Amino acid sequence: MSDDDNTEQEHDEETPPDVETTDEAAQDVEPTDGSEIDKVADTTEPVVAPWRRLVIAVPLVTVLLVLGLLAAAGLTAWLYFYQYRPDQEVDAAVNQRAVDAARDGTVALLSYKPDTLNQDFANAKSHLTGDFLNYYDQFTRDVVTPAAKDKGVATAAQVVGAATSELHANSAVVMVFVNQASTSTERPDPSMSSSTLMVGLTKVNGAWLINKFDPV
């Protein structure tokens, strides 16, 4: 075999046969109007991380609300540490002084004898202040003194219980439970009575004084 024949044989082996396109294959390839390309293009948008979507979705009003709550929490903490806690540290002592003032003042107000009226009233007034002091002065002068002198009325009060209802730096309200025994020339045997009083106090020059005295 000649060299030319060998060359032609190798050429025939390397060249693939022509592929004919049949009608059936042509039908499988459908023309496009560009919508599929648009769909693909839509999916090529950059993916946003979930946490970034959340940040973007949070309205400005919500952010301001959160900041407001944080500020309120900070103010509450400040008030607690710098105002409330110092008051709490002296509550026991302040409470006891207010209760003692209410007890002593109540006994002084409701206890007197015909022979020692001036002394008894002066002692009572030392526990009072404000408008209530003026009221007590007039009441004892116009009502209690004539009755005590004319009918020999005498009273003795005993506080059987007391507890603070309200307590502030310069004011307090103490609930007082009182037993009172009264006698007179017409009724020498003691007449017993019990009452509950709301005693209002205010601090004047460091002392707790009664400014209200209301029965419950």
Secondary structure by P-SEA (a helix, b strand, c coil): ccaaaaaaaaaaaacccbbbbcaaaaaacccccaaaaaaaaaaccccccaaaaaaaaccaaaaaaaaaaaaaaaaaaaaaaccaaaaaaaaaaaaaaaaaaaaaaaaaaaccccccaaaaaaaaaaacccaaaaaaaaaaaccaaaaaaacbbbbbbbbccccccccccccbbbbbbbbbbbbccccccbbbbbbccbbbbbbcccbbbbcccccc
